[in-house]
Each structure stands twice: as structure tokens, then as C-alpha cells.
């Protein structure tokens, strides 16, 4: 069975189309947790959950317990839900036992295996689920996809949002969980109003998305490799994943290429460029000036390619989050030596 996108999964479940067994993988943890909640809320009533909902963690469960749970009949309910978190932590023996037992999965059970990253489809459980069930991979939207994601999210909640407001929200938040939390607050703030506008966001106020990334931003602008690697390590220790860090790189290099275009192609002066990019205050304006000195146009364009490549390596599981950020920092910050630059010109 083909891998589903998360949008298709949520649409199917909303229409009552529920598979007997799911495998959730991919890097977006918040969406996976939301998908689990969607299944539980759809399949079980509040009253039936105590007796018909089982949760396991692959790091501390036995195959026999999992199999007994999903082969048991529901009690005073039509369905039973079994969730296995950290399925990648199951031993190879337990993986094999559970995989074989899936061939006799009762129709009254909804079973969900959750993997922290990408599942190895050659293992027993993923191979069996891909054959008889539904595999859903949860990706984090790229930075340029976030406004559209927000528009869709607000529409599903029964309201609308202007694209400008969605863009402002995307720029101000670190990840999908924070975006969802801010939307909850905005819905309360606007009350019965049907659409969220930029003015609503300004009046309500939002967290400054620069907060946790200020040190990294300064390192990028100044092209300080040592500080950039240090900030990447600190962010990793704070639990901030690469999916939330990459947009910081994207925003800075997007500003750099736009600034060069306005200055060199359009002949704008610096003051007008600052205004166009929304850079208020000498500190932020000075950072742009510093970035223009540190990175050539060729290097800015190359940085975009490296950011896209890093996104793909992260999404395909080729790189883990911390390593992906460190490698991207190293690849963007490093400078060609003099001989390499001369060779490139010849």
C-alpha cells in the first residue's frame, strides 16, 4: 500500500475511513501526536477509553503484551485502540513476533505503530503494515509552505485568515505546535469575527520568533563559523529540531538576495531597502550590511541550494537533526581558499 500524506490521512479519518493498522513515521512529532488524538477521538467515546485504549513504548514492552492487547476484543465498545510509541526501539525478535501476529488482526482493533524517524520497511512490522494497512509519513512543511498550511488549518477550524496574516504568523513562530497554540489564542481574541487579519495579529501580539535564534542569526550575518556551530549545539540541547532552525537560514539569505537585487538591479538606496525588508533599528540594518559584505551573490545562491539539500536529507532520514544543522552551518559558513577562487575563475 502506498505511503499517505498527512493531509490525506486527516481527510479520510474525518470521513470515517479508518484503517485497521497504521504506521506513522517521519520527523514531524506534533502532527503524529495530533493524528493519534484524531484516531482516539473518532473511534472511542470518553467513557470507553479506560477499558479500550492501550499504550505501549517499544523501549520497555514485550511482544506478547502488545499482541495480547490488539487481539483482545473491545469491552462495551465497537472498537479497541492500541498505540505503540517508539516502535523503532522494539527488539528484532519482538518486531518479528508482532509482525507475524498482524495477519490475524481483529476487525475491532485499530492499531498504530509510531516511529520517531523513518521506518525501515524491510523490518517485519513496517513490511506487514505496508502490505495490509496504511503508512503515513508526517513531514514538516518547508518555510515557504507554512502560510498555506496555516490557511488550510484555519479553514478546517471553521474560519479564514488572510495570506498576509498567515505569513506574519509563520514568521513569528518556531514550529507547528507554537503556530497551533497561537491560533487558539487568536480565535479567542477575535471572538465571532470570521477572518483573522494582520491587524488582529498586531493587536493581539505574537511571540518574537527571533528569541531563541538571536545568537544563530548574529552568527549567520557575521559568518562566524565557531559561533554558528556553538549556537547550533545550544539549540539542539534545548530540544529545538532542524525543521525549526532551517527557516532562520532561509529568511536571512532570502533577505540578502532581495537586498542585492534592489541595490544592484533596481538602484535603490539603503534606506529604501531597509524599509522594504522591514528592518527597523540600526542593529538589524547593520546586520544586513554585514551580511552583504560577508557573502557574495554566488555564495547566497549556493546557500539556498544547500538549505534545500539539507531539508531533503533530513526528510529522507539520511541525516539526524543535530548533524543536519551542524553540516549546513559548516557548508554555508566555510569560505573558498584563495587558490580555489582563482581556479574557479580560470
C-alpha positions in Angstrom: 0.0 0.0 0.0 1.4 3.4 -0.9 2.6 5.9 1.7 -0.1 8.5 2.5 0.5 12.2 3.1 -0.8 13.6 6.4 -3.5 15.7 4.7 -5.0 12.5 3.1 -5.0 10.7 6.5 -6.8 13.5 8.3 -9.3 13.8 5.4 -10.0 10.0 5.5 -10.5 9.8 9.2 -12.8 12.8 9.2 -14.9 11.0 6.6 -15.0 7.8 8.8 -12.5 5.9 6.6 -10.3 4.2 9.2 -7.7 1.5 8.6 -7.2 -1.4 10.9 -3.4 -0.8 11.3 -1.3 2.3 10.8 2.4 3.1 10.7 3.2 6.7 11.5 6.8 7.8 10.7 8.6 11.0 9.6 10.2 13.9 11.5 7.1 15.9 12.5 6.3 14.8 16.0 3.5 17.2 16.7 1.5 16.1 13.7 1.9 12.5 14.7 0.6 13.2 18.2 -2.3 15.1 16.6 -3.0 12.1 14.3 -3.1 9.7 17.3 -5.5 12.0 19.1 -7.7 12.2 15.9 -8.0 8.4 15.8 -8.8 8.1 19.5 -11.4 10.9 19.4 -13.0 9.4 16.4 -13.1 5.7 17.4 -13.6 5.8 21.2 -16.0 7.7 23.4 -14.7 9.3 26.6 -16.5 6.6 28.6 -15.0 3.7 26.8 -11.3 4.8 26.8 -10.3 3.4 30.2 -11.1 -0.2 29.1 -10.4 0.0 25.3 -7.2 2.1 25.0 -3.7 0.6 25.4 -0.4 2.5 25.1 3.0 0.9 24.8 6.6 2.1 24.3 8.9 0.0 22.3 11.8 0.6 24.7 10.0 -1.1 27.6 7.4 -3.6 26.4 7.2 -7.2 25.4 5.8 -8.6 22.1 3.4 -10.8 24.0 1.8 -7.8 25.8 1.3 -5.9 22.5 -0.1 -9.0 20.7 -2.5 -9.8 23.6 -3.7 -6.2 23.6 -4.5 -5.9 19.9 -6.0 -9.4 19.7 -8.4 -8.8 22.7 -12.0 -7.9 22.0 -13.3 -4.5 23.0 -15.4 -4.2 26.1 -18.7 -2.2 25.8 -17.4 -0.6 22.7 -17.2 -1.4 19.0 -13.5 -0.7 18.7 -10.3 -1.1 20.7 -7.3 1.2 20.1 -3.7 0.1 20.7 -0.8 2.6 20.3 2.9 1.5 20.2 5.2 4.5 20.6 8.9 4.4 19.8 8.3 1.3 17.7 11.9 1.6 16.4 13.1 0.6 19.9 11.5 -2.9 19.7 14.0 -5.7 19.6 14.3 -7.6 16.3 12.7 -10.6 17.9 9.7 -8.7 19.2 9.4 -7.0 15.8 9.2 -10.4 14.1 6.7 -11.8 16.6 4.4 -8.8 16.3 4.7 -8.6 12.5 3.6 -12.3 12.2 0.7 -11.7 14.5 -0.7 -8.9 12.4 -2.0 -11.4 9.9 -4.8 -12.2 12.4 -5.6 -8.7 13.5 -9.3 -8.5 14.6 -11.5 -6.0 12.7 -12.5 -4.5 16.0 -8.9 -3.2 16.6 -7.3 -0.1 15.4 -3.5 -0.5 15.9 -1.0 2.3 15.5 2.8 1.9 15.3 4.7 5.2 15.8 8.3 5.7 14.7 10.4 8.7 15.7 12.1 8.9 12.3 11.7 6.9 9.1 10.7 3.3 9.5 12.8 0.6 7.8 10.3 -1.0 5.5 12.3 -4.3 5.4 11.6 -4.9 9.1 8.7 -7.2 9.9 6.2 -4.7 11.3 6.7 -2.0 8.6 6.7 -4.6 5.8 3.5 -6.1 7.1 1.7 -2.8 7.7 2.7 -1.6 4.2 1.0 -4.7 2.8 -2.2 -4.8 4.9 -2.5 -1.3 6.4 -1.7 2.3 5.9 1.7 4.0 6.2 1.5 7.8 6.9 4.7 9.9 6.8 4.5 13.2 8.6 6.7 15.9 7.1 7.3 19.3 8.5 6.2 21.9 5.9 9.0 24.0 4.3 9.2 27.6 5.4 7.5 28.8 2.1 4.7 26.3 2.6 3.8 27.4 6.2 1.5 30.2 5.2 -0.6 27.9 3.0 -0.6 25.3 5.8 -1.9 27.9 8.2 -4.6 29.0 5.8 -5.7 25.3 5.5 -5.6 24.8 9.3 -7.7 27.9 10.0 -10.2 26.8 7.3 -10.5 23.4 9.0 -11.3 25.2 12.3 -14.2 27.0 10.6 -12.7 30.4 10.0 -10.5 32.1 7.4 -7.2 34.0 7.6 -5.7 36.5 5.1 -2.5 35.3 3.5 -0.7 38.3 4.9 -1.7 37.4 8.4 -0.7 33.7 7.8 2.7 34.9 6.6 3.1 37.1 9.7 2.2 34.2 11.9 4.6 31.8 10.1 7.5 34.3 10.5 6.8 34.7 14.2 6.5 31.1 15.4 9.2 28.3 15.6 7.1 25.2 14.7 3.6 23.8 14.1 2.9 23.4 17.8 3.6 27.0 18.5 1.5 28.1 15.5 -1.4 26.0 16.7 -1.1 27.4 20.2 -1.2 31.0 18.8 -4.2 30.2 16.6 -6.0 29.0 19.7 -5.4 32.4 21.3 -6.3 34.3 18.2 -9.6 32.5 17.9 -10.5 33.6 21.4 -9.2 37.1 20.7 -11.4 37.7 17.5 -14.5 36.1 19.0 -17.3 35.8 16.5 -15.3 37.5 13.7 -14.9 35.2 10.7 -11.5 36.2 9.4 -8.1 36.8 11.0 -6.3 39.8 9.5 -2.9 41.2 10.0 -4.4 43.9 12.2 -5.8 41.2 14.6 -2.3 39.7 14.9 -0.7 43.1 15.6 -3.4 44.0 18.2 -3.2 40.6 19.9 0.6 40.3 19.8 2.8 37.3 19.0 5.9 35.8 20.4 9.1 37.1 18.7 10.3 34.2 16.7 13.8 35.7 16.8 14.1 35.0 20.5 15.7 31.6 20.7 17.6 32.1 17.4 19.1 35.5 18.1 22.6 34.1 18.6 22.4 31.9 15.5 21.2 34.9 13.4 24.1 37.0 14.5 26.5 34.2 13.7 25.0 33.8 10.2 25.1 37.6 9.5 28.8 37.8 10.7 29.7 34.4 9.1 31.3 33.3 12.3 31.8 29.5 11.9 32.8 28.8 15.5 29.9 30.8 16.9 27.5 29.2 14.4 28.4 25.7 15.4 28.2 26.7 19.1 24.7 28.1 18.6 23.6 25.0 16.6 24.8 22.8 19.5 22.9 25.0 22.1 19.7 24.9 20.1 20.0 21.1 19.8 20.5 20.8 23.6 17.3 23.0 24.0 15.4 20.4 22.0 14.9 22.6 19.0 14.9 20.5 15.9 16.4 21.3 12.5 12.9 21.8 11.0 12.5 24.9 13.1 16.1 26.1 12.6 16.4 25.8 8.8 13.8 28.7 8.2 16.2 31.0 10.1 18.8 30.4 7.4 16.2 30.7 4.6 14.9 34.1 5.9 18.4 35.6 6.1 19.5 34.5 2.7 16.2 35.5 1.2 16.7 39.0 2.6 20.3 39.1 1.2 19.3 38.1 -2.3 16.4 40.6 -2.3 18.6 43.3 -1.0 21.2 42.7 -3.7 18.5 42.8 -6.4 17.1 46.1 -5.1 20.5 47.7 -4.7 22.3 46.4 -7.8 19.5 45.9 -10.3 16.9 48.5 -9.2 19.4 51.1 -8.0 17.6 51.6 -4.6 19.3 53.4 -1.8 20.0 51.6 1.5 17.2 53.4 3.4 14.5 52.2 1.0 15.9 48.7 1.1 15.7 48.6 4.9 12.1 49.8 4.7 11.2 47.2 2.1 12.6 44.4 4.2 11.0 45.7 7.4 14.4 46.2 9.1 13.9 48.8 11.8 16.7 49.9 14.1 20.4 50.3 13.5 21.2 46.8 14.8 19.1 44.9 12.2 20.1 47.3 9.4 23.8 46.8 10.4 23.3 43.0 10.3 22.1 43.3 6.7 25.1 45.5 5.8 27.4 43.0 7.4 25.8 40.1 5.5 26.2 41.9 2.2 29.9 42.2 2.9 30.3 38.6 4.1 28.5 36.8 1.2 28.9 37.2 -2.5 25.8 36.7 -4.8 27.3 33.4 -5.8 27.5 32.3 -2.2 24.0 33.4 -1.4 22.6 31.4 -4.3 24.7 28.4 -3.3 23.4 28.7 0.2 19.8 28.3 -1.0 20.8 25.0 -2.8 22.5 23.8 0.4 19.4 24.6 2.5 17.1 22.7 0.1 19.6 19.7 0.1 19.7 19.7 3.9 15.8 19.7 4.1 15.7 16.7 1.8 18.4 14.8 3.7 16.5 15.4 6.9 13.1 14.4 5.5 14.5 11.2 3.9 16.2 10.2 7.2 19.7 10.5 5.7 20.7 12.9 8.5 19.6 13.3 12.1 18.5 16.7 13.2 21.6 17.9 15.2 24.0 16.7 12.5 22.0 18.3 9.7 22.1 21.7 11.4 25.9 21.4 12.0 26.7 20.3 8.5 24.5 23.1 7.0 26.3 25.7 9.2 29.7 24.3 8.1 28.8 24.2 4.4 27.4 27.7 4.3 29.9 29.5 6.5 33.1 28.0 5.1 34.9 30.2 2.6 36.8 29.1 -0.5 40.5 29.5 -0.1 42.3 31.8 -2.4 43.6 29.0 -4.8 40.0 27.6 -5.1 38.7 31.0 -6.0 41.4 31.6 -8.6 40.8 28.1 -10.0 37.0 28.8 -10.3 37.7 31.9 -12.3 40.0 30.2 -14.8 
